[in-house]
């Protein structure tokens, strides 16, 4: 007997909520002095000041925005987990077994941010953290790996680009200008699937990230995730839905 479609998709969503999955977000703090960006106001463009940074502490920064979302419970902040990372935040989704780890990288260390992102995407540098009897998986152990910030590959190349190191399925989100153009060959090499990236200039604020993650949690199709992201981006940026759809794309 075939289940009606609405019941079938409801069961898929419930199954997603019963799976323990992990998200790792890497944020390259906005940095007027150390990144090839159009300068923003000095206070929000200081890559060594996470509290006031455009992509972290400001109203639409990852730290501030995710903390305000009622479906996420803030668990812990770890200061300086590495020399390049100022803060690491850990959240748990209130209605599922999803954990989110978000790292604020020194804006001057954007090359390290991109390196870590690609290594994680390939399954390298696996991280496990013990938190209240729960093992939090991050780095190359994560299921969804997200990069937020300036597209550093516009300014530099890496000495090495990692290849897929295991058979784990991973998806990536790259909220940076023209990220499909600059990251495409490198993401192919990692074996991860590009759930969402960009074709042109964009503002990588956290509302788009939050929408993509919400859609991923309930196992939306890639096209539905893309459409939700475009609707959100247009809502905040007023760029026109056609422009948002052309900007935010999925897959190759």
C-alpha angles and dihedrals in degrees: 000000000000117000118233110259094246091055092044093054092043089056090050090052092049090049090053090053091053094055122090107229135166135219125196119194121193115197120193101205113237108260125184094189102044106033132064094243136130099263118257125199109305097243095057095036098061105114091198095057109071094172093066100026121130094232099039121020102023121094094270094034119118097251097047098038098047092046089057094053111102093213092064126071115205109228110172147344120216115195119216099351085171135009091259098046121074098187138009118197126195123201134177123211108241097221102037145030093264121129126195126203117191125188127197108210124201104260091230089059096059092127089060090047092055091044092052092046093054092043091052090046090056093048097256126132096030114199128202122182127186112225122172092329091312120112109223114206120208141150110034089356093064124105097211120032120190133191120200125184143040117353097249093186087073087068107031147013127229124239091233135016114208126235128218108286103188143008099261115128112240134174127202137204120199114191100184134106115292090345095161090058095050103033103036101098092041095051090049088056092052092054092230121133119240104233092177136358138144142260100199145007115324145165107244098208121153101255090077092047091049092052093049092049092048090052093047092051092060093043097246115178116264092252092052090049090051092050093049090050092050092050091051094046091051091047092059102029099038089217097139124264093256091056092047091051091050091048100048115055139164132220127359 
